[in-house]
């Protein structure tokens, strides 16, 4: 049982190179959680945000989400990767 739990917890981790954080004054309080079929608004992405403390639950965000975020490692750039759920993380 412990090994299954350890694998699960490590799969949810976020490396410092991938991690983003909210810019000062920003929040996701206006971002609804994704439903079973994604977001109600067709212009939003159902997205996991790779935060410093782990992945967010899937939330609905617009494609300009990186304007609200900064990378934990300042040498990297925030990017939105399409998929279901999409991913927001930092890249080279």
C-alpha positions, 0 to 999 in steps of 0.5 A, spaced: 500 500 500 505 504 501 509 503 495 502 505 491 501 511 495 508 513 494 508 512 486 501 516 486 504 522 490 511 523 486 507 523 479 503 529 482 510 533 484 512 539 480 519 540 479 522 547 480 523 548 473 516 547 471 513 551 477 509 557 476 506 562 481 501 567 481 504 575 480 502 579 485 495 581 486 493 576 481 488 570 483 484 564 480 478 566 484 474 567 478 476 560 475 471 555 475 473 548 476 472 544 470 466 539 469 466 532 466 466 535 459 471 541 460 469 548 460 462 551 459 465 557 455 468 554 449 474 559 449 477 557 455 481 551 456 480 546 462 487 546 465 492 544 470 497 549 473 503 547 475 504 551 481 510 551 486 506 546 491 503 541 486 498 541 480 492 545 481 485 541 480 483 542 473 480 549 472 477 553 466 482 559 464 483 563 457 489 562 453 492 568 456 493 565 463 501 566 463 500 574 463 497 572 470 503 568 472 511 568 473 516 562 473 519 560 479 525 560 475 526 566 472 530 563 466 524 560 463 518 562 460 510 560 462 507 556 456 500 553 455 500 546 453 493 543 449 490 537 451 485 534 456 486 537 461 491 542 458 497 544 462 500 551 464 508 550 466 514 553 465 519 551 459 526 553 456 
